[in-house]
Amino acid sequence: MTDQPETIRVAESRVACDGADDIPGGAALGHPRVWLEIDEAGFVDCGYCDRRFVLIGGPADTGAGGNAPDKGVSAG
């Protein structure tokens, strides 16, 4: 069994990641906030926490099944 990185489906091609979205107490327990841009592949991986952000409707979008929660993350 392998632990796969978290996959988050997003509606916008520019996303921010601080590694602490679901951690009570926030960014102090995550990593520095970085802005990531999804390219023509339809996804981008965070270099700190390995989260994968997949653009909804893009070439890498496999739907809501499996390990792809739809968090509706926006660029703000």
PQR file with spaces between the fields and no chain letter, atoms N, CA, C, O and H, PARSE charges and radii, in Angstrom:
ATOM       1  N    MET     1       0.832   -1.173    0.000 -0.4000 1.5000
ATOM       2  CA   MET     1       0.000    0.000    0.000 -0.0000 2.0000
ATOM       3  C    MET     1       0.886    1.249    0.000  0.5500 1.7000
ATOM       4  O    MET     1       1.845    1.334    0.767 -0.5500 1.4000
ATOM       5  N    THR     2       0.562    2.214   -0.860 -0.4000 1.5000
ATOM       6  CA   THR     2       1.312    3.458   -0.914 -0.0000 2.0000
ATOM       7  C    THR     2       0.411    4.621   -0.544  0.5500 1.7000
ATOM       8  O    THR     2      -0.776    4.632   -0.870 -0.5500 1.4000
ATOM       9  H    THR     2      -0.217    2.145   -1.483  0.4000 1.0000
ATOM      10  N    ASP     3       0.983    5.595    0.137 -0.4000 1.5000
ATOM      11  CA   ASP     3       0.240    6.809    0.458 -0.0000 2.0000
ATOM      12  C    ASP     3       0.387    7.774   -0.708  0.5500 1.7000
ATOM      13  O    ASP     3       1.490    8.228   -1.010 -0.5500 1.4000
ATOM      14  H    ASP     3       1.948    5.586    0.402  0.4000 1.0000
ATOM      15  N    GLN     4      -0.724    8.085   -1.361 -0.4000 1.5000
ATOM      16  CA   GLN     4      -0.709    8.996   -2.489 -0.0000 2.0000
ATOM      17  C    GLN     4      -0.898   10.419   -1.983  0.5500 1.7000
ATOM      18  O    GLN     4      -1.609   10.634   -1.001 -0.5500 1.4000
ATOM      19  H    GLN     4      -1.620    7.716   -1.115  0.4000 1.0000
ATOM      20  N    PRO     5      -0.269   11.402   -2.642 -0.5600 1.5000
ATOM      21  CA   PRO     5      -0.488   12.793   -2.241  0.2800 2.0000
ATOM      22  C    PRO     5      -1.953   13.179   -2.411  0.5500 1.7000
ATOM      23  O    PRO     5      -2.665   12.600   -3.231 -0.5500 1.4000
ATOM      24  N    GLU     6      -2.387   14.145   -1.645 -0.4000 1.5000
ATOM      25  CA   GLU     6      -3.760   14.634   -1.742 -0.0000 2.0000
ATOM      26  C    GLU     6      -3.974   15.311   -3.093  0.5500 1.7000
ATOM      27  O    GLU     6      -3.116   16.062   -3.555 -0.5500 1.4000
ATOM      28  H    GLU     6      -1.808   14.616   -0.979  0.4000 1.0000
ATOM      29  N    THR     7      -5.100   15.050   -3.718 -0.4000 1.5000
ATOM      30  CA   THR     7      -5.471   15.687   -4.982 -0.0000 2.0000
ATOM      31  C    THR     7      -6.669   16.587   -4.736  0.5500 1.7000
ATOM      32  O    THR     7      -7.673   16.164   -4.161 -0.5500 1.4000
ATOM      33  H    THR     7      -5.798   14.439   -3.343  0.4000 1.0000
ATOM      34  N    ILE     8      -6.552   17.834   -5.178 -0.4000 1.5000
ATOM      35  CA   ILE     8      -7.610   18.811   -4.974 -0.0000 2.0000
ATOM      36  C    ILE     8      -8.037   19.354   -6.334  0.5500 1.7000
ATOM      37  O    ILE     8      -7.221   19.884   -7.087 -0.5500 1.4000
ATOM      38  H    ILE     8      -5.737   18.177   -5.644  0.4000 1.0000
ATOM      39  N    ARG     9      -9.327   19.214   -6.638 -0.4000 1.5000
ATOM      40  CA   ARG     9      -9.874   19.749   -7.887 -0.0000 2.0000
ATOM      41  C    ARG     9     -10.213   21.218   -7.662  0.5500 1.7000
ATOM      42  O    ARG     9     -10.868   21.565   -6.680 -0.5500 1.4000
ATOM      43  H    ARG     9      -9.990   18.783   -6.026  0.4000 1.0000
ATOM      44  N    VAL    10      -9.763   22.084   -8.579 -0.4000 1.5000
ATOM      45  CA   VAL    10      -9.955   23.523   -8.440 -0.0000 2.0000
ATOM      46  C    VAL    10     -10.587   24.110   -9.696  0.5500 1.7000
ATOM      47  O    VAL    10     -10.489   23.537  -10.781 -0.5500 1.4000
ATOM      48  H    VAL    10      -9.231   21.801   -9.378  0.4000 1.0000
ATOM      49  N    ALA    11     -11.234   25.253   -9.536 -0.4000 1.5000
ATOM      50  CA   ALA    11     -11.940   25.886  -10.640 -0.0000 2.0000
ATOM      51  C    ALA    11     -11.095   26.921  -11.375  0.5500 1.7000
ATOM      52  O    ALA    11     -11.474   27.348  -12.465 -0.5500 1.4000
ATOM      53  H    ALA    11     -11.315   25.718   -8.654  0.4000 1.0000
ATOM      54  N    GLU    12      -9.967   27.336  -10.814 -0.4000 1.5000
ATOM      55  CA   GLU    12      -9.127   28.360  -11.421 -0.0000 2.0000
ATOM      56  C    GLU    12      -7.713   27.833  -11.615  0.5500 1.7000
ATOM      57  O    GLU    12      -7.259   26.967  -10.866 -0.5500 1.4000
ATOM      58  H    GLU    12      -9.659   26.989   -9.928  0.4000 1.0000
ATOM      59  N    SER    13      -7.013   28.358  -12.627 -0.4000 1.5000
ATOM      60  CA   SER    13      -5.687   27.839  -12.955 -0.0000 2.0000
ATOM      61  C    SER    13      -4.587   28.384  -12.047  0.5500 1.7000
ATOM      62  O    SER    13      -3.471   27.866  -12.072 -0.5500 1.4000
ATOM      63  H    SER    13      -7.382   29.060  -13.235  0.4000 1.0000
ATOM      64  N    ARG    14      -4.865   29.404  -11.253 -0.4000 1.5000
ATOM      65  CA   ARG    14      -3.884   29.932  -10.305 -0.0000 2.0000
ATOM      66  C    ARG    14      -4.361   29.624   -8.899  0.5500 1.7000
ATOM      67  O    ARG    14      -5.448   30.043   -8.503 -0.5500 1.4000
ATOM      68  H    ARG    14      -5.772   29.825  -11.232  0.4000 1.0000
ATOM      69  N    VAL    15      -3.554   28.894   -8.143 -0.4000 1.5000
ATOM      70  CA   VAL    15      -3.939   28.482   -6.794 -0.0000 2.0000
ATOM      71  C    VAL    15      -2.824   28.795   -5.807  0.5500 1.7000
ATOM      72  O    VAL    15      -1.656   28.906   -6.180 -0.5500 1.4000
ATOM      73  H    VAL    15      -2.670   28.554   -8.465  0.4000 1.0000
ATOM      74  N    ALA    16      -3.203   28.934   -4.546 -0.4000 1.5000
ATOM      75  CA   ALA    16      -2.245   29.138   -3.469 -0.0000 2.0000
ATOM      76  C    ALA    16      -2.245   27.893   -2.590  0.5500 1.7000
ATOM      77  O    ALA    16      -3.290   27.286   -2.352 -0.5500 1.4000
ATOM      78  H    ALA    16      -4.152   28.844   -4.243  0.4000 1.0000
ATOM      79  N    CYS    17      -1.065   27.523   -2.113 -0.4000 1.5000
ATOM      80  CA   CYS    17      -0.957   26.383   -1.197 -0.0000 2.0000
ATOM      81  C    CYS    17      -0.072   26.783   -0.025  0.5500 1.7000
ATOM      82  O    CYS    17       1.012   27.336   -0.208 -0.5500 1.4000
ATOM      83  H    CYS    17      -0.217   28.015   -2.306  0.4000 1.0000
ATOM      84  N    ASP    18      -0.554   26.491    1.191 -0.4000 1.5000
ATOM      85  CA   ASP    18       0.273   26.708    2.379 -0.0000 2.0000
ATOM      86  C    ASP    18       0.406   25.426    3.197  0.5500 1.7000
ATOM      87  O    ASP    18       0.987   25.426    4.282 -0.5500 1.4000
ATOM      88  H    ASP    18      -1.435   26.042    1.339  0.4000 1.0000
ATOM      89  N    GLY    19      -0.138   24.340    2.664 -0.4000 1.5000
ATOM      90  CA   GLY    19      -0.009   23.042    3.316 -0.0000 2.0000
ATOM      91  C    GLY    19      -0.826   22.880    4.574  0.5500 1.7000
ATOM      92  O    GLY    19      -0.691   21.871    5.266 -0.5500 1.4000
ATOM      93  H    GLY    19      -0.610   24.340    1.782  0.4000 1.0000
ATOM      94  N    ALA    20      -1.680   23.856    4.895 -0.4000 1.5000
ATOM      95  CA   ALA    20      -2.377   23.808    6.177 -0.0000 2.0000
ATOM      96  C    ALA    20      -3.863   24.078    6.061  0.5500 1.7000
ATOM      97  O    ALA    20      -4.479   24.485    7.046 -0.5500 1.4000
ATOM      98  H    ALA    20      -1.790   24.676    4.333  0.4000 1.0000
ATOM      99  N    ASP    21      -4.461   23.873    4.911 -0.4000 1.5000
ATOM     100  CA   ASP    21      -5.880   24.181    4.731 -0.0000 2.0000
ATOM     101  C    ASP    21      -6.772   23.494    5.751  0.5500 1.7000
ATOM     102  O    ASP    21      -7.735   24.099    6.222 -0.5500 1.4000
ATOM     103  H    ASP    21      -3.960   23.543    4.111  0.4000 1.0000
ATOM     104  N    ASP    22      -6.485   22.264    6.100 -0.4000 1.5000
ATOM     105  CA   ASP    22      -7.340   21.501    7.000 -0.0000 2.0000
ATOM     106  C    ASP    22      -6.754   21.351    8.398  0.5500 1.7000
ATOM     107  O    ASP    22      -7.250   20.549    9.190 -0.5500 1.4000
ATOM     108  H    ASP    22      -5.702   21.773    5.717  0.4000 1.0000
ATOM     109  N    ILE    23      -5.700   22.114    8.715 -0.4000 1.5000
ATOM     110  CA   ILE    23      -5.046   22.008   10.012 -0.0000 2.0000
ATOM     111  C    ILE    23      -5.540   23.125   10.922  0.5500 1.7000
ATOM     112  O    ILE    23      -5.388   24.301   10.590 -0.5500 1.4000
ATOM     113  H    ILE    23      -5.297   22.765    8.071  0.4000 1.0000
ATOM     114  N    PRO    24      -6.130   22.779   12.067 -0.5600 1.5000
ATOM     115  CA   PRO    24      -6.526   23.829   13.007  0.2800 2.0000
ATOM     116  C    PRO    24      -5.296   24.638   13.428  0.5500 1.7000
ATOM     117  O    PRO    24      -4.275   24.054   13.793 -0.5500 1.4000
ATOM     118  N    GLY    25      -5.375   25.938   13.385 -0.4000 1.5000
ATOM     119  CA   GLY    25      -4.227   26.777   13.720 -0.0000 2.0000
ATOM     120  C    GLY    25      -3.590   27.366   12.487  0.5500 1.7000
ATOM     121  O    GLY    25      -2.852   28.346   12.582 -0.5500 1.4000
ATOM     122  H    GLY    25      -6.204   26.413   13.088  0.4000 1.0000
ATOM     123  N    GLY    26      -3.858   26.792   11.329 -0.4000 1.5000
ATOM     124  CA   GLY    26      -3.461   27.392   10.059 -0.0000 2.0000
ATOM     125  C    GLY    26      -2.028   27.205    9.635  0.5500 1.7000
ATOM     126  O    GLY    26      -1.390   26.198    9.940 -0.5500 1.4000
ATOM     127  H    GLY    26      -4.458   25.996   11.251  0.4000 1.0000
ATOM     128  N    ALA    27      -1.530   28.211    8.914 -0.4000 1.5000
ATOM     129  CA   ALA    27      -0.274   28.119    8.192 -0.0000 2.0000
ATOM     130  C    ALA    27       0.948   27.891    9.071  0.5500 1.7000
ATOM     131  O    ALA    27       1.970   27.415    8.576 -0.5500 1.4000
ATOM     132  H    ALA    27      -2.048   29.029    8.666  0.4000 1.0000
ATOM     133  N    ALA    28       0.880   28.210   10.338 -0.4000 1.5000
ATOM     134  CA   ALA    28       2.035   27.994   11.215 -0.0000 2.0000
ATOM     135  C    ALA    28       2.419   26.523   11.252  0.5500 1.7000
ATOM     136  O    ALA    28       3.560   26.181   11.560 -0.5500 1.4000
ATOM     137  H    ALA    28       0.050   28.597   10.741  0.4000 1.0000
ATOM     138  N    LEU    29       1.471   25.659   10.939 -0.4000 1.5000
ATOM     139  CA   LEU    29       1.750   24.227   10.961 -0.0000 2.0000
ATOM     140  C    LEU    29       1.939   23.650    9.557  0.5500 1.7000
ATOM     141  O    LEU    29       2.128   22.442    9.415 -0.5500 1.4000
ATOM     142  H    LEU    29       0.544   25.936   10.689  0.4000 1.0000
ATOM     143  N    GLY    30       1.893   24.477    8.532 -0.4000 1.5000
ATOM     144  CA   GLY    30       2.022   24.014    7.151 -0.0000 2.0000
ATOM     145  C    GLY    30       3.398   24.364    6.596  0.5500 1.7000
ATOM     146  O    GLY    30       4.425   23.973    7.152 -0.5500 1.4000
ATOM     147  H    GLY    30       1.740   25.458    8.647  0.4000 1.0000
ATOM     148  N    HIS    31       3.402   25.106    5.493 -0.4000 1.5000
ATOM     149  CA   HIS    31       4.637   25.570    4.868 -0.0000 2.0000
ATOM     150  C    HIS    31       4.402   26.983    4.343  0.5500 1.7000
ATOM     151  O    HIS    31       3.263   27.450    4.350 -0.5500 1.4000
ATOM     152  H    HIS    31       2.568   25.423    5.042  0.4000 1.0000
ATOM     153  N    PRO    32       5.448   27.680    3.888 -0.5600 1.5000
ATOM     154  CA   PRO    32       5.228   29.027    3.353  0.2800 2.0000
ATOM     155  C    PRO    32       4.217   28.999    2.211  0.5500 1.7000
ATOM     156  O    PRO    32       4.214   28.062    1.413 -0.5500 1.4000
ATOM     157  N    ARG    33       3.364   30.010    2.125 -0.4000 1.5000
ATOM     158  CA   ARG    33       2.370   30.077    1.047 -0.0000 2.0000
ATOM     159  C    ARG    33       3.087   30.272   -0.283  0.5500 1.7000
ATOM     160  O    ARG    33       3.936   31.151   -0.428 -0.5500 1.4000
ATOM     161  H    ARG    33       3.366   30.771    2.774  0.4000 1.0000
ATOM     162  N    VAL    34       2.732   29.444   -1.234 -0.4000 1.5000
ATOM     163  CA   VAL    34       3.260   29.556   -2.590 -0.0000 2.0000
ATOM     164  C    VAL    34       2.091   29.641   -3.559  0.5500 1.7000
ATOM     165  O    VAL    34       1.037   29.047   -3.330 -0.5500 1.4000
ATOM     166  H    VAL    34       2.042   28.729   -1.116  0.4000 1.0000
ATOM     167  N    TRP    35       2.285   30.383   -4.641 -0.4000 1.5000
ATOM     168  CA   TRP    35       1.289   30.476   -5.701 -0.0000 2.0000
ATOM     169  C    TRP    35       1.721   29.565   -6.827  0.5500 1.7000
ATOM     170  O    TRP    35       2.878   29.589   -7.247 -0.5500 1.4000
ATOM     171  H    TRP    35       3.141   30.865   -4.827  0.4000 1.0000
ATOM     172  N    LEU    36       0.792   28.760   -7.317 -0.4000 1.5000
ATOM     173  CA   LEU    36       1.074   27.779   -8.356 -0.0000 2.0000
ATOM     174  C    LEU    36       0.172   28.042   -9.556  0.5500 1.7000
ATOM     175  O    LEU    36      -0.975   28.461   -9.400 -0.5500 1.4000
ATOM     176  H    LEU    36      -0.147   28.740   -6.976  0.4000 1.0000
ATOM     177  N    GLU    37       0.695   27.796  -10.751 -0.4000 1.5000
ATOM     178  CA   GLU    37      -0.060   28.011  -11.983 -0.0000 2.0000
ATOM     179  C    GLU    37      -0.213   26.679  -12.705  0.5500 1.7000
ATOM     180  O    GLU    37       0.774   26.007  -13.003 -0.5500 1.4000
ATOM     181  H    GLU    37       1.627   27.456  -10.879  0.4000 1.0000
ATOM     182  N    ILE    38      -1.462   26.304  -12.984 -0.4000 1.5000
ATOM     183  CA   ILE    38      -1.746   25.065  -13.708 -0.0000 2.0000
ATOM     184  C    ILE    38      -1.507   25.324  -15.189  0.5500 1.7000
ATOM     185  O    ILE    38      -2.025   26.294  -15.743 -0.5500 1.4000
ATOM     186  H    ILE    38      -2.264   26.850  -12.742  0.4000 1.0000
ATOM     187  N    ASP    39      -0.726   24.463  -15.831 -0.4000 1.5000
ATOM     188  CA   ASP    39      -0.402   24.654  -17.242 -0.0000 2.0000
ATOM     189  C    ASP    39      -1.275   23.786  -18.140  0.5500 1.7000
ATOM     190  O    ASP    39      -2.313   23.288  -17.704 -0.5500 1.4000
ATOM     191  H    ASP    39      -0.305   23.675  -15.381  0.4000 1.0000
ATOM     192  N    GLU    40      -0.861   23.601  -19.390 -0.4000 1.5000
ATOM     193  CA   GLU    40      -1.663   22.856  -20.357 -0.0000 2.0000
ATOM     194  C    GLU    40      -1.850   21.384  -19.991  0.5500 1.7000
ATOM     195  O    GLU    40      -2.722   20.723  -20.554 -0.5500 1.4000
ATOM     196  H    GLU    40      -0.017   24.005  -19.744  0.4000 1.0000
ATOM     197  N    ALA    41      -1.058   20.862  -19.070 -0.4000 1.5000
ATOM     198  CA   ALA    41      -1.234   19.477  -18.618 -0.0000 2.0000
ATOM     199  C    ALA    41      -2.490   19.336  -17.749  0.5500 1.7000
ATOM     200  O    ALA    41      -3.015   18.234  -17.588 -0.5500 1.4000
ATOM     201  H    ALA    41      -0.349   21.400  -18.613  0.4000 1.0000
ATOM     202  N    GLY    42      -2.970   20.454  -17.190 -0.4000 1.5000
ATOM     203  CA   GLY    42      -4.192   20.428  -16.400 -0.0000 2.0000
ATOM     204  C    GLY    42      -3.986   20.213  -14.914  0.5500 1.7000
ATOM     205  O    GLY    42      -4.961   20.064  -14.176 -0.5500 1.4000
ATOM     206  H    GLY    42      -2.544   21.350  -17.320  0.4000 1.0000
ATOM     207  N    PHE    43      -2.729   20.194  -14.449 -0.4000 1.5000
ATOM     208  CA   PHE    43      -2.469   20.023  -13.019 -0.0000 2.0000
ATOM     209  C    PHE    43      -1.134   20.661  -12.658  0.5500 1.7000
ATOM     210  O    PHE    43      -0.312   20.960  -13.524 -0.5500 1.4000
ATOM     211  H    PHE    43      -1.937   20.315  -15.048  0.4000 1.0000
ATOM     212  N    VAL    44      -0.938   20.862  -11.347 -0.4000 1.5000
ATOM     213  CA   VAL    44       0.336   21.324  -10.821 -0.0000 2.0000
ATOM     214  C    VAL    44       0.517   20.691   -9.445  0.5500 1.7000
ATOM     215  O    VAL    44      -0.453   20.515   -8.708 -0.5500 1.4000
ATOM     216  H    VAL    44      -1.605   20.618  -10.643  0.4000 1.0000
ATOM     217  N    ASP    45       1.757   20.349   -9.098 -0.4000 1.5000
ATOM     218  CA   ASP    45       2.080   19.767   -7.794 -0.0000 2.0000
ATOM     219  C    ASP    45       2.810   20.795   -6.944  0.5500 1.7000
ATOM     220  O    ASP    45       3.666   21.527   -7.440 -0.5500 1.4000
ATOM     221  H    ASP    45       2.545   20.492   -9.697  0.4000 1.0000
ATOM     222  N    CYS    46       2.467   20.845   -5.661 -0.4000 1.5000
ATOM     223  CA   CYS    46       3.159   21.725   -4.728 -0.0000 2.0000
ATOM     224  C    CYS    46       4.526   21.123   -4.407  0.5500 1.7000
ATOM     225  O    CYS    46       4.623   19.942   -4.072 -0.5500 1.4000
ATOM     226  H    CYS    46       1.771   20.250   -5.258  0.4000 1.0000
ATOM     227  N    GLY    47       5.565   21.920   -4.509 -0.4000 1.5000
ATOM     228  CA   GLY    47       6.920   21.455   -4.232 -0.0000 2.0000
ATOM     229  C    GLY    47       7.198   21.205   -2.761  0.5500 1.7000
ATOM     230  O    GLY    47       8.166   20.523   -2.423 -0.5500 1.4000
ATOM     231  H    GLY    47       5.487   22.879   -4.782  0.4000 1.0000
ATOM     232  N    TYR    48       6.361   21.748   -1.878 -0.4000 1.5000
ATOM     233  CA   TYR    48       6.538   21.542   -0.443 -0.0000 2.0000
ATOM     234  C    TYR    48       5.812   20.295    0.062  0.5500 1.7000
ATOM     235  O    TYR    48       6.418   19.426    0.688 -0.5500 1.4000
ATOM     236  H    TYR    48       5.575   22.302   -2.153  0.4000 1.0000
ATOM     237  N    CYS    49       4.516   20.216   -0.215 -0.4000 1.5000
ATOM     238  CA   CYS    49       3.709   19.165    0.415 -0.0000 2.0000
ATOM     239  C    CYS    49       3.207   18.105   -0.573  0.5500 1.7000
ATOM     240  O    CYS    49       2.521   17.168   -0.166 -0.5500 1.4000
ATOM     241  H    CYS    49       4.024   20.921   -0.723  0.4000 1.0000
ATOM     242  N    ASP    50       3.532   18.235   -1.849 -0.4000 1.5000
ATOM     243  CA   ASP    50       3.165   17.274   -2.897 -0.0000 2.0000
ATOM     244  C    ASP    50       1.676   17.220   -3.198  0.5500 1.7000
ATOM     245  O    ASP    50       1.232   16.318   -3.909 -0.5500 1.4000
ATOM     246  H    ASP    50       4.090   18.997   -2.180  0.4000 1.0000
ATOM     247  N    ARG    51       0.886   18.167   -2.672 -0.4000 1.5000
ATOM     248  CA   ARG    51      -0.521   18.201   -3.069 -0.0000 2.0000
ATOM     249  C    ARG    51      -0.593   18.436   -4.564  0.5500 1.7000
ATOM     250  O    ARG    51       0.200   19.193   -5.124 -0.5500 1.4000
ATOM     251  H    ARG    51       1.247   18.899   -2.094  0.4000 1.0000
ATOM     252  N    ARG    52      -1.543   17.788   -5.201 -0.4000 1.5000
ATOM     253  CA   ARG    52      -1.768   17.977   -6.632 -0.0000 2.0000
ATOM     254  C    ARG    52      -3.059   18.750   -6.820  0.5500 1.7000
ATOM     255  O    ARG    52      -4.109   18.357   -6.310 -0.5500 1.4000
ATOM     256  H    ARG    52      -2.187   17.174   -4.746  0.4000 1.0000
ATOM     257  N    PHE    53      -2.978   19.846   -7.552 -0.4000 1.5000
ATOM     258  CA   PHE    53      -4.140   20.657   -7.884 -0.0000 2.0000
ATOM     259  C    PHE    53      -4.497   20.375   -9.340  0.5500 1.7000
ATOM     260  O    PHE    53      -3.677   20.560  -10.239 -0.5500 1.4000
ATOM     261  H    PHE    53      -2.126   20.165   -7.967  0.4000 1.0000
ATOM     262  N    VAL    54      -5.735   19.925   -9.559 -0.4000 1.5000
ATOM     263  CA   VAL    54      -6.216   19.541  -10.886 -0.0000 2.0000
ATOM     264  C    VAL    54      -7.318   20.505  -11.299  0.5500 1.7000
ATOM     265  O    VAL    54      -8.266   20.738  -10.549 -0.5500 1.4000
ATOM     266  H    VAL    54      -6.401   19.775   -8.829  0.4000 1.0000
ATOM     267  N    LEU    55      -7.186   21.065  -12.501 -0.4000 1.5000
ATOM     268  CA   LEU    55      -8.180   21.992  -13.013 -0.0000 2.0000
ATOM     269  C    LEU    55      -9.434   21.241  -13.428  0.5500 1.7000
ATOM     270  O    LEU    55      -9.366   20.321  -14.243 -0.5500 1.4000
ATOM     271  H    LEU    55      -6.416   20.876  -13.110  0.4000 1.0000
ATOM     272  N    ILE    56     -10.580   21.626  -12.873 -0.4000 1.5000
ATOM     273  CA   ILE    56     -11.852   20.980  -13.199 -0.0000 2.0000
ATOM     274  C    ILE    56     -12.129   21.156  -14.687  0.5500 1.7000
ATOM     275  O    ILE    56     -12.109   22.272  -15.206 -0.5500 1.4000
ATOM     276  H    ILE    56     -10.635   22.374  -12.211  0.4000 1.0000
ATOM     277  N    GLY    57     -12.385   20.046  -15.362 -0.4000 1.5000
ATOM     278  CA   GLY    57     -12.652   20.062  -16.792 -0.0000 2.0000
ATOM     279  C    GLY    57     -11.397   20.044  -17.645  0.5500 1.7000
ATOM     280  O    GLY    57     -11.492   19.994  -18.871 -0.5500 1.4000
ATOM     281  H    GLY    57     -12.401   19.139  -14.940  0.4000 1.0000
ATOM     282  N    GLY    58     -10.228   20.084  -17.031 -0.4000 1.5000
ATOM     283  CA   GLY    58      -8.967   20.067  -17.770 -0.0000 2.0000
ATOM     284  C    GLY    58      -8.564   18.653  -18.149  0.5500 1.7000
ATOM     285  O    GLY    58      -9.249   17.698  -17.782 -0.5500 1.4000
ATOM     286  H    GLY    58     -10.150   20.124  -16.035  0.4000 1.0000
ATOM     287  N    PRO    59      -7.452   18.501  -18.886 -0.5600 1.5000
ATOM     288  CA   PRO    59      -7.033   17.184  -19.363  0.2800 2.0000
ATOM     289  C    PRO    59      -6.695   16.177  -18.264  0.5500 1.7000
ATOM     290  O    PRO    59      -6.765   14.971  -18.501 -0.5500 1.4000
ATOM     291  N    ALA    60      -6.332   16.643  -17.075 -0.4000 1.5000
ATOM     292  CA   ALA    60      -5.979   15.731  -15.984 -0.0000 2.0000
ATOM     293  C    ALA    60      -7.156   15.420  -15.062  0.5500 1.7000
ATOM     294  O    ALA    60      -7.019   14.620  -14.137 -0.5500 1.4000
ATOM     295  H    ALA    60      -6.275   17.623  -16.883  0.4000 1.0000
ATOM     296  N    ASP    61      -8.308   16.042  -15.304 -0.4000 1.5000
ATOM     297  CA   ASP    61      -9.472   15.874  -14.434 -0.0000 2.0000
ATOM     298  C    ASP    61     -10.128   14.525  -14.687  0.5500 1.7000
ATOM     299  O    ASP    61     -10.583   14.239  -15.794 -0.5500 1.4000
ATOM     300  H    ASP    61      -8.419   16.692  -16.056  0.4000 1.0000
ATOM     301  N    THR    62     -10.172   13.698  -13.642 -0.4000 1.5000
ATOM     302  CA   THR    62     -10.788   12.376  -13.757 -0.0000 2.0000
ATOM     303  C    THR    62     -12.137   12.324  -13.059  0.5500 1.7000
ATOM     304  O    THR    62     -12.713   11.246  -12.912 -0.5500 1.4000
ATOM     305  H    THR    62      -9.803   13.930  -12.743  0.4000 1.0000
ATOM     306  N    GLY    63     -12.645   13.457  -12.630 -0.4000 1.5000
ATOM     307  CA   GLY    63     -13.934   13.489  -11.947 -0.0000 2.0000
ATOM     308  C    GLY    63     -13.767   13.456  -10.449  0.5500 1.7000
ATOM     309  O    GLY    63     -12.651   13.535   -9.937 -0.5500 1.4000
ATOM     310  H    GLY    63     -12.177   14.333  -12.749  0.4000 1.0000
ATOM     311  N    ALA    64     -14.874   13.339   -9.745 -0.4000 1.5000
ATOM     312  CA   ALA    64     -14.865   13.393   -8.286 -0.0000 2.0000
ATOM     313  C    ALA    64     -14.537   12.058   -7.634  0.5500 1.7000
ATOM     314  O    ALA    64     -14.454   11.988   -6.408 -0.5500 1.4000
ATOM     315  H    ALA    64     -15.782   13.274  -10.161  0.4000 1.0000
ATOM     316  N    GLY    65     -14.349   11.002   -8.407 -0.4000 1.5000
ATOM     317  CA   GLY    65     -14.072    9.688   -7.828 -0.0000 2.0000
ATOM     318  C    GLY    65     -12.652    9.567   -7.323  0.5500 1.7000
ATOM     319  O    GLY    65     -11.803   10.404   -7.628 -0.5500 1.4000
ATOM     320  H    GLY    65     -14.416   11.058   -9.403  0.4000 1.0000
ATOM     321  N    GLY    66     -12.395    8.536   -6.560 -0.4000 1.5000
ATOM     322  CA   GLY    66     -11.043    8.249   -6.078 -0.0000 2.0000
ATOM     323  C    GLY    66     -10.561    9.276   -5.084  0.5500 1.7000
ATOM     324  O    GLY    66     -11.312    9.688   -4.200 -0.5500 1.4000
ATOM     325  H    GLY    66     -13.085    7.856   -6.312  0.4000 1.0000
ATOM     326  N    ASN    67      -9.309    9.697   -5.219 -0.4000 1.5000
ATOM     327  CA   ASN    67      -8.684   10.629   -4.299 -0.0000 2.0000
ATOM     328  C    ASN    67      -8.695   12.031   -4.888  0.5500 1.7000
ATOM     329  O    ASN    67      -7.656   12.690   -4.927 -0.5500 1.4000
ATOM     330  H    ASN    67      -8.699    9.362   -5.937  0.4000 1.0000
ATOM     331  N    ALA    68      -9.860   12.502   -5.349 -0.4000 1.5000
ATOM     332  CA   ALA    68      -9.935   13.817   -5.962 -0.0000 2.0000
ATOM     333  C    ALA    68     -11.101   14.625   -5.400  0.5500 1.7000
ATOM     334  O    ALA    68     -12.097   14.834   -6.092 -0.5500 1.4000
ATOM     335  H    ALA    68     -10.704   11.967   -5.318  0.4000 1.0000
ATOM     336  N    PRO    69     -10.988   15.084   -4.146 -0.5600 1.5000
ATOM     337  CA   PRO    69     -12.086   15.863   -3.587  0.2800 2.0000
ATOM     338  C    PRO    69     -12.218   17.198   -4.304  0.5500 1.7000
ATOM     339  O    PRO    69     -11.219   17.801   -4.694 -0.5500 1.4000
ATOM     340  N    ASP    70     -13.432   17.650   -4.472 -0.4000 1.5000
ATOM     341  CA   ASP    70     -13.692   18.930   -5.116 -0.0000 2.0000
ATOM     342  C    ASP    70     -13.822   19.973   -4.035  0.5500 1.7000
ATOM     343  O    ASP    70     -14.881   20.098   -3.419 -0.5500 1.4000
ATOM     344  H    ASP    70     -14.244   17.160   -4.155  0.4000 1.0000
ATOM     345  N    LYS    71     -12.767   20.722   -3.793 -0.4000 1.5000
ATOM     346  CA   LYS    71     -12.773   21.719   -2.730 -0.0000 2.0000
ATOM     347  C    LYS    71     -13.175   23.093   -3.249  0.5500 1.7000
ATOM     348  O    LYS    71     -13.359   24.020   -2.460 -0.5500 1.4000
ATOM     349  H    LYS    71     -11.907   20.620   -4.293  0.4000 1.0000
ATOM     350  N    GLY    72     -13.313   23.238   -4.561 -0.4000 1.5000
ATOM     351  CA   GLY    72     -13.722   24.524   -5.096 -0.0000 2.0000
ATOM     352  C    GLY    72     -12.790   25.643   -4.719  0.5500 1.7000
ATOM     353  O    GLY    72     -13.249   26.756   -4.466 -0.5500 1.4000
ATOM     354  H    GLY    72     -13.163   22.485   -5.202  0.4000 1.0000
ATOM     355  N    VAL    73     -11.489   25.392   -4.672 -0.4000 1.5000
ATOM     356  CA   VAL    73     -10.498   26.366   -4.259 -0.0000 2.0000
ATOM     357  C    VAL    73     -10.433   27.482   -5.274  0.5500 1.7000
ATOM     358  O    VAL    73     -10.412   27.232   -6.479 -0.5500 1.4000
ATOM     359  H    VAL    73     -11.116   24.487   -4.878  0.4000 1.0000
ATOM     360  N    SER    74     -10.401   28.721   -4.794 -0.4000 1.5000
ATOM     361  CA   SER    74     -10.267   29.850   -5.698 -0.0000 2.0000
ATOM     362  C    SER    74      -8.889   30.485   -5.513  0.5500 1.7000
ATOM     363  O    SER    74      -8.135   30.094   -4.622 -0.5500 1.4000
ATOM     364  H    SER    74     -10.419   28.925   -3.815  0.4000 1.0000
ATOM     365  N    ALA    75      -8.575   31.439   -6.333 -0.4000 1.5000
ATOM     366  CA   ALA    75      -7.254   32.068   -6.312 -0.0000 2.0000
ATOM     367  C    ALA    75      -7.066   33.016   -5.137  0.5500 1.7000
ATOM     368  O    ALA    75      -5.960   33.526   -4.956 -0.5500 1.4000
ATOM     369  H    ALA    75      -9.187   31.757   -7.057  0.4000 1.0000
ATOM     370  N    GLY    76      -8.068   33.271   -4.345 -0.4000 1.5000
ATOM     371  CA   GLY    76      -7.940   34.239   -3.255 -0.0000 2.0000
ATOM     372  C    GLY    76      -7.704   33.588   -1.997  0.5500 1.7000
ATOM     373  O    GLY    76      -7.572   34.256   -0.971 -0.5500 1.4000
ATOM     374  H    GLY    76      -8.966   32.857   -4.492  0.4000 1.0000
